[in-house]
Amino acid sequence: MADYKRVAEIYSDGIAERIATFETKLRGWDDIQLLVESDPIFLVSYNDVDFVTGFVRVSPTSSRRVYAGVGEISVYVDPNHRGQGIGKQLINHCHTTAGEQGFWKLIAKIFPENESSLELFRSTGYRDVGIHEKHGQLDSQWRDVCLLEVLLHTEE
């Protein structure tokens, strides 16, 4: 439960920053427990004293069977631990896990002004697909998102 609480704190930091997600409600450990139980992939990063420093999750992009191999990835790193390669490690480990679980593609939706996240995903093999204009509302304002994708199995 302590890990869920730390993950909730990290997620809530991302929510409060207003450049990482459309979500506005800060999270508690019970919210994280539901995500861990429902998402096919939920990985956590620890530092050398077993302190949670970040997490990555993959959620299905659709309930339709034809999209079963496509997931949406989200990465959050504690603000005090950013710039240390944690996000890159989480993404790379997630790619391995997702491939083993039958995913063939992951997508990321990132606000255009979140330049550090865009750079992180591009550095781990994601390519820009385009912009979803006015994709959702945050604080009553329509926001665009950049769509990025990575193919996990390119041999097919």
Summary of the structure (lengths in Angstrom):
residues: 156
radius of gyration: 15.1
end to end distance: 40.8
largest distance: 43.5
contacts: 434
relative contact order: 0.15
helix: 36%
strand: 33%
